[in-house]
Amino acid sequence: MARTEEFLMDLDKGMLAYFRELAHEMVTRFGVSRAEAVARINRAYSAASSPRTPT
């Protein structure tokens, strides 16, 4: 698990890729900035103790 500069929680490689893809989709589909997308992901998931890669 590693902490990145963009996301506030410790993430494994799978979750990091998932959150980056999620941010990309938010930018392209909804027109929010990348910073806003990352902030929304952080707000939604930082309370979770350890996000796991979706199956």
C-alpha positions, -999 to 999 in steps of 0.1 A, spaced: 0 0 0 12 35 -8 0 70 -3 1 93 -33 2 131 -37 -33 131 -53 -53 107 -31 -54 110 7 -56 73 15 -32 44 12 -39 25 -20 -27 -6 -36 -18 -5 -73 -53 -17 -83 -71 9 -64 -48 37 -75 -55 27 -111 -92 25 -104 -93 60 -88 -73 75 -116 -97 60 -141 -127 72 -121 -112 108 -120 -106 106 -158 -142 96 -164 -155 124 -141 -135 149 -162 -146 136 -196 -182 128 -188 -192 155 -164 -167 183 -173 -153 188 -138 -117 197 -134 -92 170 -125 -86 187 -91 -124 187 -84 -126 150 -94 -98 140 -71 -113 161 -43 -146 144 -47 -130 109 -47 -110 119 -16 -141 131 2 -161 100 -7 -135 74 1 -111 89 27 -134 78 55 -132 42 44 -105 24 64 -90 6 34 -106 7 -1 -103 -26 -19 -101 -31 -56 -136 -37 -70 -142 -72 -83 
